[in-house]
Amino acid sequence: MIKEVHVFIEKGGDDRLLREIVQALHPEFLQQPGLRLVRHDVPDWPSEPFMMAAVKLRLQSGIALTTGNCLVQDGNAYGKRLYLVMLKS
């Protein structure tokens, strides 16, 4: 089960865009009680999104990403690159 979804958005966005992205890619998440959605604005898109996400989450929240505690997904929407990190419970 997923407990948090961190969405990294190239050049940023707002909470409405965050919800639209989650609705389009994983509508089931919006029905999940207690799920935390977190938007991260990324001004300069990195060549290694996983490393960028790992460093940012470690510094901001103390979360250490591993291949066992999360799922990741990359994509595009509204002309922006996206990187989703879905933390498992």
ZALUM-35549 format. One record per atom (N, C-alpha, C, O): x, y, z. Coordinates in pm, 1 decimal. Layout:
# ZALUM-35549
         u         v         w
         X         Y         Z
...
END
This chain:
# ZALUM-35549
         u         v         w
      84.2    -118.3       0.0
       0.0       0.0       0.0
      89.1     125.1       0.0
     194.4     127.0      63.7
      46.7     227.3     -70.5
     121.5     352.1     -81.7
      73.7     447.9      27.3
     -46.6     465.1      46.7
     168.8     510.9      99.2
     131.0     604.9     205.4
     158.2     750.6     168.3
      93.2     840.7     221.3
     253.5     774.9      77.9
     286.4     911.1      34.8
     322.4     909.6    -112.4
     383.0     814.7    -162.1
     284.1    1016.1    -181.7
     322.7    1033.7    -321.2
     390.7    1169.4    -332.8
     330.6    1272.8    -303.6
     515.5    1168.2    -375.5
     591.9    1290.9    -397.9
     601.6    1308.6    -549.4
     651.7    1221.4    -620.3
     552.8    1423.2    -597.7
     552.6    1450.9    -741.0
     649.3    1566.0    -767.9
     629.0    1678.5    -722.4
     753.4    1535.2    -842.0
     852.8    1634.4    -881.4
     812.2    1684.9   -1019.2
     797.3    1606.6   -1113.0
     794.1    1818.1   -1031.1
     740.6    1878.4   -1153.0
     841.5    1978.5   -1209.1
     883.0    2073.2   -1142.1
     879.1    1953.9   -1334.1
     972.1    2044.6   -1401.0
     913.7    2185.6   -1405.9
     800.7    2205.3   -1450.8
     989.5    2281.0   -1360.7
     951.6    2422.7   -1357.6
     829.0    2449.3   -1270.8
     769.4    2556.7   -1280.0
     790.7    2354.3   -1187.6
     687.9    2374.4   -1086.9
     544.9    2371.1   -1136.4
     516.7    2352.2   -1254.7
     456.7    2390.1   -1041.1
     313.8    2387.5   -1067.8
     240.1    2428.6    -941.9
     299.5    2484.4    -849.7
     111.6    2401.0    -938.4
      33.3    2432.1    -819.7
     -37.3    2304.7    -772.4
     -22.1    2198.0    -831.8
    -114.6    2318.3    -664.5
    -181.3    2200.5    -608.3
    -285.8    2142.6    -702.5
    -310.5    2022.0    -701.1
    -347.6    2227.7    -784.6
    -444.9    2177.6    -882.4
    -375.7    2087.5    -984.4
    -426.8    1980.8   -1018.4
    -259.3    2130.8   -1033.2
    -182.3    2048.6   -1127.3
    -141.2    1916.7   -1061.8
    -147.5    1811.1   -1124.8
     -99.5    1922.9    -936.6
     -62.2    1801.4    -863.1
    -178.0    1702.1    -861.8
    -158.3    1584.3    -891.9
    -296.4    1747.1    -827.9
    -413.8    1657.9    -822.8
    -449.7    1605.1    -961.3
    -487.3    1488.6    -975.0
    -438.5    1689.6   -1064.8
    -467.5    1644.8   -1201.4
    -370.2    1535.4   -1244.8
    -410.3    1438.7   -1309.5
    -244.0    1550.1   -1209.9
    -142.7    1450.0   -1244.1
    -174.5    1318.0   -1175.3
    -173.0    1212.5   -1238.5
    -203.1    1324.2   -1046.1
    -234.5    1201.6    -971.7
    -363.8    1140.1   -1024.2
    -373.2    1018.1   -1037.4
    -463.7    1223.4   -1054.2
    -591.3    1172.7   -1108.2
    -568.5    1099.9   -1240.4
    -628.9     995.5   -1265.0
    -481.8    1154.3   -1325.3
    -457.8    1093.8   -1456.2
    -376.1     965.5   -1446.6
    -404.7     868.5   -1516.9
    -275.2     964.0   -1360.5
    -184.9     849.2   -1355.0
    -228.0     741.6   -1256.2
    -210.8     622.7   -1283.0
    -283.4     781.5   -1143.1
    -322.2     686.4   -1038.1
    -449.7     733.7    -967.7
    -444.4     773.0    -851.2
    -563.5     730.4   -1036.5
    -687.5     781.1    -974.8
    -724.5     708.9    -844.9
    -792.0     765.6    -759.0
    -680.4     584.6    -831.2
    -711.2     509.3    -709.3
    -649.9     573.6    -584.8
    -701.9     555.7    -474.7
    -541.0     647.5    -600.4
    -476.8     711.6    -486.1
    -567.0     817.4    -423.1
    -564.1     836.5    -301.5
    -646.5     886.0    -504.1
    -730.2     993.2    -450.6
    -843.8     939.1    -364.2
    -905.7    1014.8    -289.4
    -871.5     810.0    -373.5
    -974.9     747.1    -291.0
    -918.1     688.5    -161.8
    -992.4     639.1     -77.0
    -786.9     694.5    -148.1
    -720.2     629.9     -34.9
    -712.8     726.2      84.3
    -645.3     828.9      76.4
    -781.5     693.8     194.5
    -780.0     783.4     310.4
    -639.2     793.7     369.9
    -566.9     694.6     380.3
    -603.0     914.8     408.1
    -475.2     935.7     474.9
    -354.4     945.4     383.0
    -242.8     967.1     430.2
    -374.6     929.7     252.9
    -262.1     939.4     159.1
    -213.5    1083.7     154.5
    -292.7    1177.4     144.5
     -83.9    1099.4     162.0
     -23.0    1232.9     158.4
      31.9    1258.6      18.8
     109.9    1179.1     -33.5
      -9.3    1370.8     -42.0
      42.6    1412.9    -172.3
     132.4    1533.9    -150.1
      93.2    1630.3     -84.2
     254.0    1527.9    -205.9
     349.8    1636.4    -187.1
     405.2    1678.1    -323.0
     452.9    1594.8    -400.1
     398.1    1807.3    -351.0
     450.4    1862.2    -476.2
     589.6    1919.7    -452.0
     614.9    1986.4    -351.7
     679.0    1892.0    -546.5
     813.5    1947.8    -542.6
     838.5    2016.8    -676.4
     830.6    1953.9    -781.9
     868.3    2145.0    -671.4
     899.5    2220.1    -792.2
    1047.7    2202.8    -823.9
    1133.0    2217.6    -736.4
    1077.1    2171.5    -949.6
    1215.2    2147.1    -992.7
    1249.8    2247.9   -1102.6
    1210.1    2229.5   -1217.7
    1323.8    2354.6   -1068.1
    1354.6    2457.5   -1167.6
    1443.1    2406.6   -1282.0
    1419.2    2439.2   -1398.2
    1544.1    2327.6   -1249.1
    1637.0    2274.8   -1349.9
    1632.2    2122.7   -1345.1
    1678.3    2061.5   -1248.8
    1576.0    2061.8   -1449.8
    1556.5    1917.3   -1450.2
    1691.6    1845.3   -1453.0
    1775.9    1875.7   -1537.4
    1712.8    1750.4   -1361.6
    1841.2    1680.1   -1353.4
    1850.7    1564.5   -1453.1
    1749.5    1518.3   -1505.9
    1971.7    1519.1   -1477.6
    1990.0    1402.6   -1564.5
    1955.4    1273.7   -1490.1
    1923.7    1172.9   -1553.3
    1961.1    1275.7   -1357.3
    1928.7    1158.5   -1274.6
    1816.0    1194.5   -1176.8
    1843.9    1232.3   -1063.0
    1690.6    1183.4   -1218.8
    1580.1    1222.5   -1130.4
    1575.0    1144.1    -998.9
    1538.5    1200.6    -895.8
    1610.7    1015.0   -1000.4
    1605.5     938.5    -875.4
    1702.0     996.5    -773.2
    1667.4    1010.1    -655.8
    1822.1    1030.6    -816.7
    1920.9    1087.6    -724.2
    1872.5    1222.0    -670.8
    1886.5    1250.2    -551.8
    1816.3    1304.1    -757.2
    1762.7    1433.8    -713.9
    1654.4    1412.9    -608.5
    1653.7    1480.2    -505.5
    1562.8    1319.4    -634.6
    1454.6    1292.3    -540.6
    1509.0    1236.8    -409.5
    1464.2    1276.1    -301.8
    1604.5    1146.4    -418.3
    1661.8    1085.8    -297.3
    1727.9    1191.3    -209.7
    1708.2    1192.4     -88.2
    1805.2    1278.8    -269.7
    1873.9    1383.2    -192.9
    1771.8    1480.4    -132.0
    1781.0    1514.4     -14.1
    1676.4    1523.9    -211.3
    1577.4    1620.4    -163.1
    1494.1    1562.3     -48.4
    1471.4    1629.6      52.2
    1448.9    1438.4     -63.4
    1367.1    1377.8      41.6
    1448.3    1350.9     167.4
    1396.7    1363.2     278.6
    1573.9    1314.7     150.8
    1660.7    1291.2     267.3
    1681.3    1421.6     344.4
    1671.4    1423.3     467.1
    1709.9    1530.6     273.0
    1735.8    1659.0     338.1
    1609.8    1719.6     398.4
    1614.3    1773.3     509.1
    1498.0    1711.9     327.9
    1374.8    1777.0     373.5
    1298.6    1695.7     477.6
    1241.6    1751.9     571.1
    1297.7    1563.7     461.5
    1210.5    1481.0     545.8
    1281.1    1368.2     617.9
    1218.9    1297.3     697.0
    1409.5    1350.0     592.6
    1481.6    1239.6     655.5
    1447.2    1104.2     596.1
    1476.2    1001.0     656.7
    1385.9    1103.0     478.5
    1345.8     978.4     412.7
    1461.9     926.9     328.7
    1514.3     998.1     243.0
    1501.2     803.1     354.0
    1606.7     739.9     274.5
    1540.6     647.8     172.2
    1484.2     544.6     208.6
    1547.4     684.6      45.3
    1486.7     603.0     -59.8
    1571.9     479.8     -87.2
    1694.6     486.5     -94.6
    1503.3     367.9    -101.7
    1567.5     243.1    -143.8
    1477.6     178.7    -248.1
    1363.3     220.4    -267.1
    1529.2      78.0    -315.0
    1446.1       8.3    -413.2
    1334.7     -70.8    -345.1
    1239.7    -112.7    -411.3
    1344.9     -91.4    -215.0
    1242.9    -167.5    -143.6
    1132.2     -85.1     -80.4
    1025.0    -138.3     -51.8
    1155.8      45.4     -57.8
    1054.0     123.3      13.7
     974.6     218.3     -75.7
     892.2     295.4     -26.6
     999.1     213.1    -206.7
     925.5     304.2    -293.9
     910.0     247.2    -434.5
     980.5     155.0    -475.5
     815.6     305.5    -505.6
     799.1     282.9    -648.8
     822.2     417.9    -714.8
     790.6     521.7    -656.7
     876.3     417.2    -833.9
     897.9     543.2    -905.2
     834.9     535.2   -1043.5
     816.4     427.4   -1100.1
     803.1     652.1   -1095.4
     744.6     660.3   -1229.1
     783.3     795.3   -1287.7
     776.7     897.6   -1219.6
     823.5     795.0   -1413.8
     848.9     922.7   -1479.0
     749.4     940.1   -1591.6
     688.3     844.0   -1638.2
     734.0    1064.0   -1634.5
     639.0    1091.2   -1740.8
     640.6    1237.5   -1778.1
     729.1    1313.2   -1738.4
     540.4    1275.5   -1855.5
     524.3    1413.0   -1902.6
     377.4    1450.3   -1895.6
     289.5    1367.2   -1918.5
     352.2    1575.8   -1863.9
     215.3    1629.4   -1866.7
     224.0    1780.5   -1879.4
     308.3    1844.4   -1816.6
     136.8    1836.6   -1960.5
     131.2    1981.7   -1977.3
     266.6    2039.4   -2017.7
     300.8    2150.6   -1977.6
     343.4    1965.2   -2096.1
     473.1    2012.3   -2142.0
     581.0    2013.3   -2035.5
     685.2    2076.4   -2053.5
     557.3    1944.2   -1924.7
     653.6    1938.9   -1814.7
     693.5    1794.0   -1789.1
     611.7    1702.9   -1802.2
     818.8    1773.7   -1752.6
     861.9    1640.6   -1710.7
     819.4    1618.8   -1566.1
     816.0    1711.6   -1485.2
     787.0    1493.3   -1536.3
     739.5    1456.0   -1402.2
     820.8    1338.5   -1351.2
     871.2    1256.7   -1428.3
     832.2    1332.3   -1219.5
     892.2    1215.5   -1155.4
     813.8    1190.2   -1027.7
     808.9    1275.6    -939.2
     753.0    1073.9   -1018.6
     673.0    1039.0    -900.4
     749.8     939.6    -815.3
     805.7     842.4    -866.1
     752.0     965.2    -685.8
     806.8     871.5    -588.0
     690.8     834.1    -496.7
     634.5     918.8    -427.4
     656.2     705.5    -498.0
     543.6     655.8    -419.0
     599.7     571.0    -305.7
     650.5     461.1    -328.0
     589.7     623.7    -183.7
     644.6     555.5     -67.2
     546.6     450.5     -17.0
     427.4     476.3      -0.4
     599.7     332.6       6.2
     517.2     221.9      57.9
     504.3     233.0     209.9
     590.4     288.6     278.0
     392.4     177.5     261.1
     376.4     176.5     407.3
     441.0      54.8     467.7
     437.6      37.0     589.5
END
